[in-house]
Amino acid sequence: MTQNPDENIAGEPLGARGDTGETIGATSDAQNPNLEKDPEEWVSGNDPMTESQKSYLDTLAKRAGEELPANLTKAEASEHIDRLRGSGS
């Protein structure tokens, strides 16, 4: 099915639900580093890491042969994930 460029994905005219034309997801801006907020600036950055972060970080750390504390904050976990992913893991 081909989408009419004047309609949203539900087939409604653009603006029918207050659409502003802004999008989220896989756009060219998704790779813009200026749009990324430093984990240290997150409102919830000092909260304990999520179970998803803990599981993913555990996998990455094992692959890298590293041990990390299990009581990291969300921000700290995110920084370690970024670091370990960037190191070719």
Residue pairs with C-beta under 8 A, 6 or more apart in sequence:
3 9
3 11
4 11
6 13
6 14
7 13
7 14
8 14
8 16
8 17
8 19
14 21
29 35
39 45
39 74
39 75
39 76
39 78
39 79
40 75
42 74
42 75
44 74
45 73
45 74
45 75
46 73
46 74
46 75
47 73
47 74
48 71
48 72
48 73
48 74
49 57
49 72
49 73
49 74
49 76
49 77
50 74
50 77
53 72
53 74
53 77
53 78
53 81
54 70
54 77
56 81
57 68
57 72
57 77
57 80
57 81
57 84
60 80
60 81
60 84
60 85
60 89
61 67
61 68
61 80
61 84
63 84
63 89
64 84
64 87
64 89
66 84
68 80
72 80
